[in-house]
Amino acid sequence: MSDNQFSPDRARVAARQLSAEEAAQIQAQFFTQVYGWMAAGLALTGGVALFTAASPAVQAVIFGNKFVFFGLIIAELLLVGFLSARVFKWSRGQVQAAFIAYAALNGLTLSVIFLIYTAGSIASTFFIASLMFGVMSAFGYFTKSDLSGWGKLLSMALIGLVIAMVVNMFWTNSTLNLLTSFIGVILFTALAAYDTQKLKQLAFIGVTEGEEMHDNASVLGALTLYLDFVNLFLFLLRFFGRRR
């Protein structure tokens, strides 16, 4: 594995040298891998969350000590950071193992929603989130419009959302909570389209960097869309979730 980072410029040059049919085929194959890894990650997260919610012993370990719970969250953040920064330097096995580990850790922490909301409302909200994500991801994939201009606005909105949520952890204002929930749904719905279109350029990494880099890029793409979907689902759950 080369220590050189992936160059978007090389990918764009490679894409221009391909016919429209060849480019479309490469992108389709890439997104098959991306969505496959994303689906596997979501399935693992859901399975771990269900197992944890059904096991009082595991719940006692995770939620019985706040240091354990927050330690898991910190571990998730560190793992995502390392994976995003090292995805083009690690081996294929390391990247895939890191993604699987993150999905499993996320399942442990997200199991708390099964203790707060009814299973029926979680299932219905998951369906709504899947439908919204699917429509917007398809829009990002097929639209001829350039969505790159959304980048700065979405980044600023994300930073503002995080700040508002941190403030509300101490303020606990119901109006601000409703506002952040609404903004969160809009933001991650838009990110589903924006990130999907952005990943279309990443599909050509295999042309310039080789098969292993291509596989690593598909995991990075899966992680990106996985995070968009999970956050969209969690914000929707604030509206559609029925508490126990």
Rosetta constraint file for C-alpha pairs under 8 A:
AtomPair CA 1 CA 88 HARMONIC 7.94 0.50
AtomPair CA 1 CA 89 HARMONIC 6.30 0.50
AtomPair CA 1 CA 90 HARMONIC 7.13 0.50
AtomPair CA 1 CA 91 HARMONIC 6.48 0.50
AtomPair CA 1 CA 212 HARMONIC 7.88 0.50
AtomPair CA 1 CA 213 HARMONIC 7.91 0.50
AtomPair CA 2 CA 88 HARMONIC 7.87 0.50
AtomPair CA 2 CA 89 HARMONIC 6.46 0.50
AtomPair CA 3 CA 88 HARMONIC 7.46 0.50
AtomPair CA 3 CA 89 HARMONIC 5.38 0.50
AtomPair CA 4 CA 88 HARMONIC 7.67 0.50
AtomPair CA 4 CA 89 HARMONIC 7.45 0.50
AtomPair CA 5 CA 88 HARMONIC 6.02 0.50
AtomPair CA 5 CA 89 HARMONIC 7.40 0.50
AtomPair CA 6 CA 88 HARMONIC 6.69 0.50
AtomPair CA 6 CA 205 HARMONIC 7.35 0.50
AtomPair CA 6 CA 209 HARMONIC 7.58 0.50
AtomPair CA 7 CA 11 HARMONIC 6.62 0.50
AtomPair CA 8 CA 12 HARMONIC 6.21 0.50
AtomPair CA 8 CA 201 HARMONIC 7.39 0.50
AtomPair CA 8 CA 202 HARMONIC 7.43 0.50
AtomPair CA 9 CA 13 HARMONIC 6.24 0.50
AtomPair CA 10 CA 14 HARMONIC 6.09 0.50
AtomPair CA 10 CA 208 HARMONIC 6.84 0.50
AtomPair CA 11 CA 15 HARMONIC 6.05 0.50
AtomPair CA 11 CA 201 HARMONIC 6.74 0.50
AtomPair CA 11 CA 202 HARMONIC 7.17 0.50
AtomPair CA 11 CA 204 HARMONIC 5.40 0.50
AtomPair CA 11 CA 205 HARMONIC 5.77 0.50
AtomPair CA 11 CA 207 HARMONIC 7.55 0.50
AtomPair CA 11 CA 208 HARMONIC 6.68 0.50
AtomPair CA 12 CA 16 HARMONIC 6.30 0.50
AtomPair CA 12 CA 201 HARMONIC 6.95 0.50
AtomPair CA 12 CA 204 HARMONIC 7.76 0.50
AtomPair CA 13 CA 17 HARMONIC 6.59 0.50
AtomPair CA 14 CA 18 HARMONIC 6.82 0.50
AtomPair CA 14 CA 204 HARMONIC 7.04 0.50
AtomPair CA 14 CA 207 HARMONIC 6.77 0.50
AtomPair CA 14 CA 208 HARMONIC 6.96 0.50
AtomPair CA 15 CA 23 HARMONIC 6.46 0.50
AtomPair CA 15 CA 204 HARMONIC 6.48 0.50
AtomPair CA 18 CA 22 HARMONIC 5.90 0.50
AtomPair CA 18 CA 23 HARMONIC 5.90 0.50
AtomPair CA 19 CA 23 HARMONIC 6.14 0.50
AtomPair CA 20 CA 24 HARMONIC 6.08 0.50
AtomPair CA 21 CA 25 HARMONIC 6.17 0.50
AtomPair CA 22 CA 26 HARMONIC 6.25 0.50
AtomPair CA 23 CA 27 HARMONIC 6.22 0.50
AtomPair CA 24 CA 28 HARMONIC 6.07 0.50
AtomPair CA 25 CA 29 HARMONIC 6.19 0.50
AtomPair CA 26 CA 30 HARMONIC 6.12 0.50
AtomPair CA 26 CA 203 HARMONIC 6.60 0.50
AtomPair CA 26 CA 204 HARMONIC 7.02 0.50
AtomPair CA 27 CA 31 HARMONIC 6.12 0.50
AtomPair CA 27 CA 200 HARMONIC 6.25 0.50
AtomPair CA 27 CA 203 HARMONIC 5.30 0.50
AtomPair CA 27 CA 204 HARMONIC 7.38 0.50
AtomPair CA 28 CA 32 HARMONIC 6.16 0.50
AtomPair CA 29 CA 33 HARMONIC 6.62 0.50
AtomPair CA 30 CA 34 HARMONIC 6.27 0.50
AtomPair CA 30 CA 203 HARMONIC 5.48 0.50
AtomPair CA 30 CA 218 HARMONIC 6.47 0.50
AtomPair CA 31 CA 35 HARMONIC 5.87 0.50
AtomPair CA 31 CA 203 HARMONIC 7.67 0.50
AtomPair CA 31 CA 218 HARMONIC 7.42 0.50
AtomPair CA 32 CA 36 HARMONIC 5.94 0.50
AtomPair CA 33 CA 37 HARMONIC 6.11 0.50
AtomPair CA 33 CA 215 HARMONIC 7.99 0.50
AtomPair CA 33 CA 218 HARMONIC 5.95 0.50
AtomPair CA 33 CA 219 HARMONIC 7.89 0.50
AtomPair CA 34 CA 38 HARMONIC 6.11 0.50
AtomPair CA 34 CA 218 HARMONIC 4.84 0.50
AtomPair CA 34 CA 219 HARMONIC 6.28 0.50
AtomPair CA 34 CA 221 HARMONIC 5.72 0.50
AtomPair CA 34 CA 222 HARMONIC 4.72 0.50
AtomPair CA 35 CA 39 HARMONIC 5.93 0.50
AtomPair CA 35 CA 222 HARMONIC 6.24 0.50
AtomPair CA 36 CA 40 HARMONIC 6.18 0.50
AtomPair CA 36 CA 222 HARMONIC 7.86 0.50
AtomPair CA 37 CA 41 HARMONIC 6.05 0.50
AtomPair CA 37 CA 218 HARMONIC 7.72 0.50
AtomPair CA 37 CA 219 HARMONIC 6.41 0.50
AtomPair CA 37 CA 222 HARMONIC 5.63 0.50
AtomPair CA 38 CA 42 HARMONIC 6.21 0.50
AtomPair CA 38 CA 219 HARMONIC 7.97 0.50
AtomPair CA 38 CA 222 HARMONIC 4.59 0.50
AtomPair CA 38 CA 223 HARMONIC 6.67 0.50
AtomPair CA 38 CA 225 HARMONIC 7.03 0.50
AtomPair CA 38 CA 226 HARMONIC 5.59 0.50
AtomPair CA 39 CA 43 HARMONIC 6.05 0.50
AtomPair CA 40 CA 44 HARMONIC 6.12 0.50
AtomPair CA 41 CA 45 HARMONIC 6.11 0.50
AtomPair CA 41 CA 99 HARMONIC 7.58 0.50
AtomPair CA 41 CA 100 HARMONIC 6.58 0.50
AtomPair CA 41 CA 103 HARMONIC 5.39 0.50
AtomPair CA 41 CA 226 HARMONIC 7.47 0.50
AtomPair CA 42 CA 46 HARMONIC 6.01 0.50
AtomPair CA 42 CA 103 HARMONIC 7.06 0.50
AtomPair CA 42 CA 226 HARMONIC 7.20 0.50
AtomPair CA 43 CA 47 HARMONIC 6.01 0.50
AtomPair CA 44 CA 48 HARMONIC 6.10 0.50
AtomPair CA 44 CA 100 HARMONIC 7.86 0.50
AtomPair CA 44 CA 103 HARMONIC 6.29 0.50
AtomPair CA 44 CA 104 HARMONIC 6.15 0.50
AtomPair CA 44 CA 107 HARMONIC 7.30 0.50
AtomPair CA 45 CA 49 HARMONIC 6.05 0.50
AtomPair CA 45 CA 103 HARMONIC 5.14 0.50
AtomPair CA 45 CA 104 HARMONIC 5.34 0.50
AtomPair CA 45 CA 105 HARMONIC 7.65 0.50
AtomPair CA 45 CA 106 HARMONIC 6.07 0.50
AtomPair CA 45 CA 107 HARMONIC 4.08 0.50
AtomPair CA 45 CA 108 HARMONIC 7.74 0.50
AtomPair CA 46 CA 50 HARMONIC 6.10 0.50
AtomPair CA 46 CA 107 HARMONIC 6.04 0.50
AtomPair CA 47 CA 51 HARMONIC 6.16 0.50
AtomPair CA 47 CA 107 HARMONIC 7.27 0.50
AtomPair CA 48 CA 52 HARMONIC 6.05 0.50
AtomPair CA 48 CA 104 HARMONIC 6.24 0.50
AtomPair CA 48 CA 107 HARMONIC 4.90 0.50
AtomPair CA 48 CA 108 HARMONIC 6.17 0.50
AtomPair CA 48 CA 111 HARMONIC 7.66 0.50
AtomPair CA 49 CA 53 HARMONIC 6.06 0.50
AtomPair CA 49 CA 107 HARMONIC 4.41 0.50
AtomPair CA 49 CA 108 HARMONIC 5.48 0.50
AtomPair CA 49 CA 109 HARMONIC 7.51 0.50
AtomPair CA 49 CA 110 HARMONIC 6.08 0.50
AtomPair CA 49 CA 111 HARMONIC 4.14 0.50
AtomPair CA 49 CA 112 HARMONIC 7.93 0.50
AtomPair CA 49 CA 114 HARMONIC 7.90 0.50
AtomPair CA 50 CA 54 HARMONIC 6.19 0.50
AtomPair CA 50 CA 111 HARMONIC 6.53 0.50
AtomPair CA 50 CA 114 HARMONIC 7.61 0.50
AtomPair CA 51 CA 55 HARMONIC 6.28 0.50
AtomPair CA 52 CA 56 HARMONIC 7.63 0.50
AtomPair CA 52 CA 58 HARMONIC 5.88 0.50
AtomPair CA 52 CA 59 HARMONIC 6.21 0.50
AtomPair CA 52 CA 108 HARMONIC 6.45 0.50
AtomPair CA 52 CA 111 HARMONIC 6.11 0.50
AtomPair CA 53 CA 59 HARMONIC 6.82 0.50
AtomPair CA 53 CA 111 HARMONIC 5.58 0.50
AtomPair CA 53 CA 112 HARMONIC 7.25 0.50
AtomPair CA 53 CA 114 HARMONIC 6.18 0.50
AtomPair CA 53 CA 115 HARMONIC 6.88 0.50
AtomPair CA 55 CA 59 HARMONIC 6.26 0.50
AtomPair CA 56 CA 60 HARMONIC 6.03 0.50
AtomPair CA 57 CA 61 HARMONIC 6.57 0.50
AtomPair CA 58 CA 62 HARMONIC 6.33 0.50
AtomPair CA 59 CA 63 HARMONIC 5.61 0.50
AtomPair CA 59 CA 64 HARMONIC 7.09 0.50
AtomPair CA 60 CA 64 HARMONIC 4.63 0.50
AtomPair CA 60 CA 65 HARMONIC 7.73 0.50
AtomPair CA 61 CA 65 HARMONIC 6.68 0.50
AtomPair CA 61 CA 68 HARMONIC 7.37 0.50
AtomPair CA 62 CA 66 HARMONIC 7.61 0.50
AtomPair CA 62 CA 68 HARMONIC 5.67 0.50
AtomPair CA 62 CA 69 HARMONIC 5.31 0.50
AtomPair CA 62 CA 108 HARMONIC 7.80 0.50
AtomPair CA 62 CA 109 HARMONIC 7.94 0.50
AtomPair CA 63 CA 68 HARMONIC 7.34 0.50
AtomPair CA 63 CA 69 HARMONIC 6.02 0.50
AtomPair CA 65 CA 69 HARMONIC 6.73 0.50
AtomPair CA 66 CA 70 HARMONIC 6.07 0.50
AtomPair CA 67 CA 71 HARMONIC 5.67 0.50
AtomPair CA 68 CA 72 HARMONIC 6.22 0.50
AtomPair CA 69 CA 73 HARMONIC 6.55 0.50
AtomPair CA 69 CA 109 HARMONIC 7.02 0.50
AtomPair CA 70 CA 74 HARMONIC 6.16 0.50
AtomPair CA 71 CA 75 HARMONIC 6.10 0.50
AtomPair CA 72 CA 76 HARMONIC 6.20 0.50
AtomPair CA 72 CA 105 HARMONIC 6.85 0.50
AtomPair CA 72 CA 109 HARMONIC 7.19 0.50
AtomPair CA 73 CA 77 HARMONIC 6.35 0.50
AtomPair CA 73 CA 106 HARMONIC 7.96 0.50
AtomPair CA 73 CA 109 HARMONIC 7.19 0.50
AtomPair CA 74 CA 78 HARMONIC 6.17 0.50
AtomPair CA 75 CA 79 HARMONIC 6.02 0.50
AtomPair CA 76 CA 80 HARMONIC 6.16 0.50
AtomPair CA 76 CA 102 HARMONIC 5.99 0.50
AtomPair CA 76 CA 105 HARMONIC 6.57 0.50
AtomPair CA 76 CA 106 HARMONIC 7.00 0.50
AtomPair CA 77 CA 81 HARMONIC 6.13 0.50
AtomPair CA 78 CA 82 HARMONIC 6.08 0.50
AtomPair CA 79 CA 83 HARMONIC 5.96 0.50
AtomPair CA 79 CA 98 HARMONIC 7.00 0.50
AtomPair CA 79 CA 102 HARMONIC 6.61 0.50
AtomPair CA 80 CA 84 HARMONIC 6.00 0.50
AtomPair CA 80 CA 102 HARMONIC 7.21 0.50
AtomPair CA 81 CA 85 HARMONIC 6.13 0.50
AtomPair CA 82 CA 86 HARMONIC 5.79 0.50
AtomPair CA 82 CA 87 HARMONIC 7.94 0.50
AtomPair CA 83 CA 87 HARMONIC 5.33 0.50
AtomPair CA 83 CA 95 HARMONIC 6.72 0.50
AtomPair CA 83 CA 98 HARMONIC 6.69 0.50
AtomPair CA 83 CA 99 HARMONIC 7.62 0.50
AtomPair CA 83 CA 220 HARMONIC 7.98 0.50
AtomPair CA 84 CA 220 HARMONIC 6.95 0.50
AtomPair CA 86 CA 90 HARMONIC 5.84 0.50
AtomPair CA 87 CA 95 HARMONIC 6.12 0.50
AtomPair CA 87 CA 216 HARMONIC 6.22 0.50
AtomPair CA 87 CA 217 HARMONIC 7.31 0.50
AtomPair CA 87 CA 220 HARMONIC 6.99 0.50
AtomPair CA 88 CA 213 HARMONIC 6.38 0.50
AtomPair CA 88 CA 216 HARMONIC 6.75 0.50
AtomPair CA 88 CA 217 HARMONIC 7.52 0.50
AtomPair CA 90 CA 94 HARMONIC 5.91 0.50
AtomPair CA 90 CA 95 HARMONIC 6.20 0.50
AtomPair CA 91 CA 95 HARMONIC 6.33 0.50
AtomPair CA 91 CA 212 HARMONIC 7.53 0.50
AtomPair CA 91 CA 216 HARMONIC 7.91 0.50
AtomPair CA 92 CA 96 HARMONIC 6.20 0.50
AtomPair CA 92 CA 212 HARMONIC 6.00 0.50
AtomPair CA 92 CA 213 HARMONIC 7.62 0.50
AtomPair CA 92 CA 215 HARMONIC 6.78 0.50
AtomPair CA 92 CA 216 HARMONIC 5.82 0.50
AtomPair CA 93 CA 97 HARMONIC 5.99 0.50
AtomPair CA 94 CA 98 HARMONIC 6.09 0.50
AtomPair CA 95 CA 99 HARMONIC 6.31 0.50
AtomPair CA 95 CA 216 HARMONIC 6.35 0.50
AtomPair CA 95 CA 219 HARMONIC 7.28 0.50
AtomPair CA 96 CA 100 HARMONIC 6.23 0.50
AtomPair CA 96 CA 216 HARMONIC 7.59 0.50
AtomPair CA 96 CA 219 HARMONIC 6.82 0.50
AtomPair CA 97 CA 101 HARMONIC 6.03 0.50
AtomPair CA 98 CA 102 HARMONIC 6.12 0.50
AtomPair CA 99 CA 103 HARMONIC 6.22 0.50
AtomPair CA 99 CA 219 HARMONIC 7.29 0.50
AtomPair CA 99 CA 223 HARMONIC 7.21 0.50
AtomPair CA 100 CA 104 HARMONIC 6.24 0.50
AtomPair CA 101 CA 105 HARMONIC 6.15 0.50
AtomPair CA 102 CA 106 HARMONIC 6.04 0.50
AtomPair CA 103 CA 107 HARMONIC 6.30 0.50
AtomPair CA 104 CA 108 HARMONIC 6.62 0.50
AtomPair CA 105 CA 109 HARMONIC 6.66 0.50
AtomPair CA 106 CA 110 HARMONIC 5.89 0.50
AtomPair CA 107 CA 111 HARMONIC 5.98 0.50
AtomPair CA 111 CA 115 HARMONIC 7.24 0.50
AtomPair CA 112 CA 116 HARMONIC 6.54 0.50
AtomPair CA 113 CA 117 HARMONIC 5.76 0.50
AtomPair CA 114 CA 118 HARMONIC 6.66 0.50
AtomPair CA 114 CA 119 HARMONIC 6.61 0.50
AtomPair CA 114 CA 122 HARMONIC 7.81 0.50
AtomPair CA 115 CA 244 HARMONIC 7.64 0.50
AtomPair CA 116 CA 243 HARMONIC 5.60 0.50
AtomPair CA 116 CA 244 HARMONIC 5.92 0.50
AtomPair CA 117 CA 121 HARMONIC 6.86 0.50
AtomPair CA 117 CA 122 HARMONIC 6.73 0.50
AtomPair CA 117 CA 241 HARMONIC 5.86 0.50
AtomPair CA 117 CA 242 HARMONIC 5.34 0.50
AtomPair CA 117 CA 243 HARMONIC 4.27 0.50
AtomPair CA 117 CA 244 HARMONIC 5.35 0.50
AtomPair CA 118 CA 122 HARMONIC 6.35 0.50
AtomPair CA 118 CA 241 HARMONIC 7.24 0.50
AtomPair CA 118 CA 242 HARMONIC 5.82 0.50
AtomPair CA 118 CA 243 HARMONIC 6.00 0.50
AtomPair CA 118 CA 244 HARMONIC 5.58 0.50
AtomPair CA 119 CA 123 HARMONIC 6.17 0.50
AtomPair CA 120 CA 124 HARMONIC 6.21 0.50
AtomPair CA 121 CA 125 HARMONIC 5.95 0.50
AtomPair CA 121 CA 240 HARMONIC 6.62 0.50
AtomPair CA 121 CA 241 HARMONIC 5.07 0.50
AtomPair CA 121 CA 242 HARMONIC 5.77 0.50
AtomPair CA 122 CA 126 HARMONIC 6.05 0.50
AtomPair CA 122 CA 237 HARMONIC 7.08 0.50
AtomPair CA 122 CA 241 HARMONIC 6.22 0.50
AtomPair CA 123 CA 127 HARMONIC 6.34 0.50
AtomPair CA 124 CA 128 HARMONIC 6.35 0.50
AtomPair CA 125 CA 129 HARMONIC 6.05 0.50
AtomPair CA 125 CA 233 HARMONIC 6.83 0.50
AtomPair CA 125 CA 236 HARMONIC 6.65 0.50
AtomPair CA 125 CA 237 HARMONIC 6.06 0.50
AtomPair CA 125 CA 240 HARMONIC 6.24 0.50
AtomPair CA 125 CA 241 HARMONIC 7.01 0.50
AtomPair CA 126 CA 130 HARMONIC 6.02 0.50
AtomPair CA 126 CA 233 HARMONIC 6.22 0.50
AtomPair CA 127 CA 131 HARMONIC 6.21 0.50
AtomPair CA 128 CA 132 HARMONIC 6.20 0.50
AtomPair CA 129 CA 133 HARMONIC 5.90 0.50
AtomPair CA 129 CA 229 HARMONIC 7.16 0.50
AtomPair CA 129 CA 232 HARMONIC 6.47 0.50
AtomPair CA 129 CA 233 HARMONIC 5.28 0.50
AtomPair CA 129 CA 236 HARMONIC 7.16 0.50
AtomPair CA 130 CA 134 HARMONIC 5.84 0.50
AtomPair CA 130 CA 229 HARMONIC 7.63 0.50
AtomPair CA 131 CA 135 HARMONIC 6.19 0.50
AtomPair CA 132 CA 136 HARMONIC 6.24 0.50
AtomPair CA 132 CA 189 HARMONIC 7.02 0.50
AtomPair CA 133 CA 137 HARMONIC 5.86 0.50
AtomPair CA 133 CA 189 HARMONIC 6.43 0.50
AtomPair CA 133 CA 192 HARMONIC 6.19 0.50
AtomPair CA 133 CA 229 HARMONIC 6.51 0.50
AtomPair CA 134 CA 138 HARMONIC 6.02 0.50
AtomPair CA 135 CA 139 HARMONIC 6.17 0.50
AtomPair CA 136 CA 140 HARMONIC 6.18 0.50
AtomPair CA 136 CA 189 HARMONIC 6.63 0.50
AtomPair CA 136 CA 190 HARMONIC 7.17 0.50
AtomPair CA 136 CA 192 HARMONIC 5.81 0.50
AtomPair CA 136 CA 193 HARMONIC 4.92 0.50
AtomPair CA 137 CA 141 HARMONIC 6.19 0.50
AtomPair CA 137 CA 192 HARMONIC 5.21 0.50
AtomPair CA 137 CA 193 HARMONIC 4.65 0.50
AtomPair CA 137 CA 196 HARMONIC 5.74 0.50
AtomPair CA 138 CA 142 HARMONIC 6.06 0.50
AtomPair CA 138 CA 193 HARMONIC 7.27 0.50
AtomPair CA 139 CA 143 HARMONIC 5.51 0.50
AtomPair CA 139 CA 193 HARMONIC 6.08 0.50
AtomPair CA 140 CA 147 HARMONIC 7.86 0.50
AtomPair CA 140 CA 192 HARMONIC 7.40 0.50
AtomPair CA 140 CA 193 HARMONIC 4.01 0.50
AtomPair CA 140 CA 194 HARMONIC 6.01 0.50
AtomPair CA 140 CA 195 HARMONIC 7.60 0.50
AtomPair CA 140 CA 196 HARMONIC 5.39 0.50
AtomPair CA 140 CA 197 HARMONIC 4.86 0.50
AtomPair CA 141 CA 193 HARMONIC 7.31 0.50
AtomPair CA 141 CA 196 HARMONIC 5.92 0.50
AtomPair CA 141 CA 197 HARMONIC 5.35 0.50
AtomPair CA 141 CA 200 HARMONIC 7.38 0.50
AtomPair CA 147 CA 151 HARMONIC 7.68 0.50
AtomPair CA 147 CA 194 HARMONIC 5.94 0.50
AtomPair CA 147 CA 197 HARMONIC 7.26 0.50
AtomPair CA 148 CA 194 HARMONIC 7.15 0.50
AtomPair CA 148 CA 198 HARMONIC 7.54 0.50
AtomPair CA 149 CA 153 HARMONIC 7.84 0.50
AtomPair CA 150 CA 154 HARMONIC 5.98 0.50
AtomPair CA 150 CA 194 HARMONIC 7.15 0.50
AtomPair CA 151 CA 155 HARMONIC 6.11 0.50
AtomPair CA 151 CA 194 HARMONIC 7.58 0.50
AtomPair CA 152 CA 156 HARMONIC 6.15 0.50
AtomPair CA 153 CA 157 HARMONIC 6.10 0.50
AtomPair CA 154 CA 158 HARMONIC 6.05 0.50
AtomPair CA 154 CA 187 HARMONIC 6.80 0.50
AtomPair CA 154 CA 190 HARMONIC 8.00 0.50
AtomPair CA 154 CA 191 HARMONIC 7.35 0.50
AtomPair CA 155 CA 159 HARMONIC 6.31 0.50
AtomPair CA 156 CA 160 HARMONIC 6.13 0.50
AtomPair CA 157 CA 161 HARMONIC 6.00 0.50
AtomPair CA 157 CA 187 HARMONIC 7.25 0.50
AtomPair CA 158 CA 162 HARMONIC 6.24 0.50
AtomPair CA 158 CA 187 HARMONIC 7.33 0.50
AtomPair CA 159 CA 163 HARMONIC 6.29 0.50
AtomPair CA 160 CA 164 HARMONIC 6.10 0.50
AtomPair CA 161 CA 165 HARMONIC 6.13 0.50
AtomPair CA 161 CA 180 HARMONIC 6.39 0.50
AtomPair CA 161 CA 183 HARMONIC 7.43 0.50
AtomPair CA 161 CA 184 HARMONIC 7.19 0.50
AtomPair CA 162 CA 166 HARMONIC 6.19 0.50
AtomPair CA 163 CA 167 HARMONIC 6.19 0.50
AtomPair CA 164 CA 168 HARMONIC 6.12 0.50
AtomPair CA 164 CA 176 HARMONIC 7.76 0.50
AtomPair CA 164 CA 180 HARMONIC 7.06 0.50
AtomPair CA 165 CA 169 HARMONIC 6.28 0.50
AtomPair CA 165 CA 177 HARMONIC 7.59 0.50
AtomPair CA 165 CA 180 HARMONIC 6.90 0.50
AtomPair CA 166 CA 170 HARMONIC 7.29 0.50
AtomPair CA 167 CA 171 HARMONIC 6.15 0.50
AtomPair CA 168 CA 172 HARMONIC 4.82 0.50
AtomPair CA 168 CA 173 HARMONIC 6.21 0.50
AtomPair CA 168 CA 176 HARMONIC 6.97 0.50
AtomPair CA 168 CA 177 HARMONIC 6.98 0.50
AtomPair CA 172 CA 176 HARMONIC 7.95 0.50
AtomPair CA 172 CA 177 HARMONIC 7.46 0.50
AtomPair CA 173 CA 177 HARMONIC 6.17 0.50
AtomPair CA 174 CA 178 HARMONIC 6.22 0.50
AtomPair CA 175 CA 179 HARMONIC 6.20 0.50
AtomPair CA 176 CA 180 HARMONIC 6.06 0.50
AtomPair CA 177 CA 181 HARMONIC 6.15 0.50
AtomPair CA 178 CA 182 HARMONIC 6.25 0.50
AtomPair CA 179 CA 183 HARMONIC 6.17 0.50
AtomPair CA 180 CA 184 HARMONIC 5.85 0.50
AtomPair CA 181 CA 185 HARMONIC 6.34 0.50
AtomPair CA 181 CA 235 HARMONIC 5.43 0.50
AtomPair CA 181 CA 236 HARMONIC 7.50 0.50
AtomPair CA 181 CA 238 HARMONIC 6.84 0.50
AtomPair CA 181 CA 239 HARMONIC 7.90 0.50
AtomPair CA 182 CA 186 HARMONIC 6.45 0.50
AtomPair CA 182 CA 235 HARMONIC 7.61 0.50
AtomPair CA 183 CA 187 HARMONIC 5.88 0.50
AtomPair CA 184 CA 188 HARMONIC 6.09 0.50
AtomPair CA 184 CA 231 HARMONIC 7.74 0.50
AtomPair CA 184 CA 232 HARMONIC 6.95 0.50
AtomPair CA 184 CA 235 HARMONIC 5.98 0.50
AtomPair CA 185 CA 189 HARMONIC 6.01 0.50
AtomPair CA 185 CA 232 HARMONIC 5.54 0.50
AtomPair CA 185 CA 235 HARMONIC 5.76 0.50
AtomPair CA 185 CA 236 HARMONIC 6.39 0.50
AtomPair CA 186 CA 190 HARMONIC 6.22 0.50
AtomPair CA 187 CA 191 HARMONIC 6.15 0.50
AtomPair CA 188 CA 192 HARMONIC 6.14 0.50
AtomPair CA 188 CA 228 HARMONIC 5.58 0.50
AtomPair CA 188 CA 229 HARMONIC 7.39 0.50
AtomPair CA 188 CA 231 HARMONIC 6.78 0.50
AtomPair CA 188 CA 232 HARMONIC 5.40 0.50
AtomPair CA 189 CA 193 HARMONIC 7.13 0.50
AtomPair CA 189 CA 228 HARMONIC 7.71 0.50
AtomPair CA 189 CA 232 HARMONIC 6.69 0.50
AtomPair CA 190 CA 194 HARMONIC 6.25 0.50
AtomPair CA 191 CA 195 HARMONIC 5.61 0.50
AtomPair CA 191 CA 228 HARMONIC 6.59 0.50
AtomPair CA 192 CA 196 HARMONIC 6.10 0.50
AtomPair CA 192 CA 225 HARMONIC 6.61 0.50
AtomPair CA 192 CA 228 HARMONIC 6.04 0.50
AtomPair CA 192 CA 229 HARMONIC 7.46 0.50
AtomPair CA 193 CA 197 HARMONIC 6.34 0.50
AtomPair CA 194 CA 198 HARMONIC 6.23 0.50
AtomPair CA 195 CA 199 HARMONIC 6.06 0.50
AtomPair CA 195 CA 224 HARMONIC 7.31 0.50
AtomPair CA 195 CA 225 HARMONIC 7.11 0.50
AtomPair CA 196 CA 200 HARMONIC 6.62 0.50
AtomPair CA 196 CA 225 HARMONIC 7.49 0.50
AtomPair CA 197 CA 201 HARMONIC 7.69 0.50
AtomPair CA 198 CA 202 HARMONIC 7.35 0.50
AtomPair CA 199 CA 203 HARMONIC 6.61 0.50
AtomPair CA 199 CA 221 HARMONIC 6.43 0.50
AtomPair CA 200 CA 204 HARMONIC 7.89 0.50
AtomPair CA 201 CA 205 HARMONIC 7.92 0.50
AtomPair CA 202 CA 217 HARMONIC 6.88 0.50
AtomPair CA 203 CA 214 HARMONIC 7.34 0.50
AtomPair CA 203 CA 217 HARMONIC 7.72 0.50
AtomPair CA 203 CA 218 HARMONIC 7.82 0.50
AtomPair CA 204 CA 208 HARMONIC 7.21 0.50
AtomPair CA 204 CA 214 HARMONIC 7.82 0.50
AtomPair CA 205 CA 209 HARMONIC 5.65 0.50
AtomPair CA 205 CA 210 HARMONIC 7.23 0.50
AtomPair CA 205 CA 213 HARMONIC 6.86 0.50
AtomPair CA 205 CA 214 HARMONIC 5.59 0.50
AtomPair CA 205 CA 217 HARMONIC 7.50 0.50
AtomPair CA 206 CA 210 HARMONIC 4.58 0.50
AtomPair CA 206 CA 211 HARMONIC 5.32 0.50
AtomPair CA 206 CA 212 HARMONIC 7.75 0.50
AtomPair CA 206 CA 213 HARMONIC 6.31 0.50
AtomPair CA 206 CA 214 HARMONIC 4.49 0.50
AtomPair CA 209 CA 213 HARMONIC 5.98 0.50
AtomPair CA 209 CA 214 HARMONIC 7.31 0.50
AtomPair CA 210 CA 214 HARMONIC 6.31 0.50
AtomPair CA 211 CA 215 HARMONIC 6.26 0.50
AtomPair CA 212 CA 216 HARMONIC 6.24 0.50
AtomPair CA 213 CA 217 HARMONIC 6.06 0.50
AtomPair CA 214 CA 218 HARMONIC 6.35 0.50
AtomPair CA 215 CA 219 HARMONIC 6.59 0.50
AtomPair CA 216 CA 220 HARMONIC 6.36 0.50
AtomPair CA 217 CA 221 HARMONIC 6.12 0.50
AtomPair CA 218 CA 222 HARMONIC 6.12 0.50
AtomPair CA 219 CA 223 HARMONIC 6.12 0.50
AtomPair CA 220 CA 224 HARMONIC 6.23 0.50
AtomPair CA 221 CA 225 HARMONIC 6.33 0.50
AtomPair CA 222 CA 226 HARMONIC 5.79 0.50
AtomPair CA 223 CA 227 HARMONIC 6.12 0.50
AtomPair CA 224 CA 228 HARMONIC 6.46 0.50
AtomPair CA 225 CA 229 HARMONIC 6.12 0.50
AtomPair CA 226 CA 230 HARMONIC 6.09 0.50
AtomPair CA 227 CA 231 HARMONIC 6.07 0.50
AtomPair CA 228 CA 232 HARMONIC 6.13 0.50
AtomPair CA 229 CA 233 HARMONIC 6.08 0.50
AtomPair CA 230 CA 234 HARMONIC 6.18 0.50
AtomPair CA 231 CA 235 HARMONIC 6.20 0.50
AtomPair CA 232 CA 236 HARMONIC 6.14 0.50
AtomPair CA 233 CA 237 HARMONIC 6.06 0.50
AtomPair CA 234 CA 238 HARMONIC 6.78 0.50
AtomPair CA 235 CA 239 HARMONIC 7.32 0.50
AtomPair CA 236 CA 240 HARMONIC 6.19 0.50
AtomPair CA 236 CA 241 HARMONIC 7.76 0.50
AtomPair CA 237 CA 241 HARMONIC 4.65 0.50
